[in-house]
């Protein structure tokens, strides 16, 4: 995992948008690591399956439209 985190950090140095890499994928399961710099946002995003977001470092703001369910 440290190699992937290092790669994300290196890509962020020259990126103006979040950088994502797949950490684990098997069947219907996938773990993505996403790096952000201050002020970066993830455009409106919708998953087709339930998702969990775990923040390892920093603060984030999540806005979500009214849930249809």
C-alpha positions in Angstrom: 0.0 0.0 0.0 2.9 2.4 0.7 4.0 2.2 -2.9 0.5 3.2 -4.1 0.3 6.1 -1.6 3.7 7.3 -2.7 2.6 7.1 -6.4 -0.6 9.1 -5.6 1.4 11.8 -3.7 3.9 12.1 -6.6 1.0 12.5 -9.1 -0.7 15.1 -6.9 2.4 17.3 -7.2 1.4 18.1 -10.8 -2.3 17.5 -10.8 -5.2 19.9 -10.5 -7.7 17.1 -9.7 -7.9 14.1 -7.3 -5.7 11.1 -8.1 -7.2 7.6 -7.7 -5.6 4.2 -7.8 -7.1 0.7 -7.3 -5.7 -0.9 -4.2 -7.7 -4.2 -4.3 -10.1 -5.7 -6.7 -11.8 -9.1 -6.5 -15.2 -10.0 -7.9 -17.7 -7.3 -6.9 -15.4 -5.7 -4.3 -13.0 -2.9 -5.0 -10.9 -0.6 -2.8 -9.8 2.7 -4.2 -7.3 5.1 -2.7 -8.0 8.7 -3.7 -5.6 11.6 -2.9 -6.8 15.2 -2.7 -5.0 18.4 -2.2 -6.6 21.3 -0.3 -9.4 22.8 -2.4 -9.8 19.8 -4.7 -13.2 18.4 -5.2 -14.6 15.2 -6.7 -17.2 16.0 -9.3 -20.7 14.7 -8.7 -20.1 11.0 -8.4 -22.6 8.2 -8.1 -21.7 4.5 -7.3 -23.8 1.7 -8.6 -23.2 -0.3 -5.4 -23.2 0.8 -1.7 -19.9 2.5 -0.8 -18.0 3.4 2.3 -15.6 6.4 2.6 -12.8 6.2 5.1 -10.7 9.4 5.7 -7.2 8.6 6.9 -5.9 12.2 7.2 -7.4 15.6 7.1 -10.9 17.0 7.0 -13.5 16.7 4.3 -16.8 18.2 3.4 -19.4 15.9 1.9 -22.5 17.2 0.3 -25.2 14.9 -1.0 -28.5 15.5 -2.8 -31.6 14.2 -1.2 -31.5 10.5 -1.1 -34.2 8.9 -3.4 -34.4 5.9 -1.1 
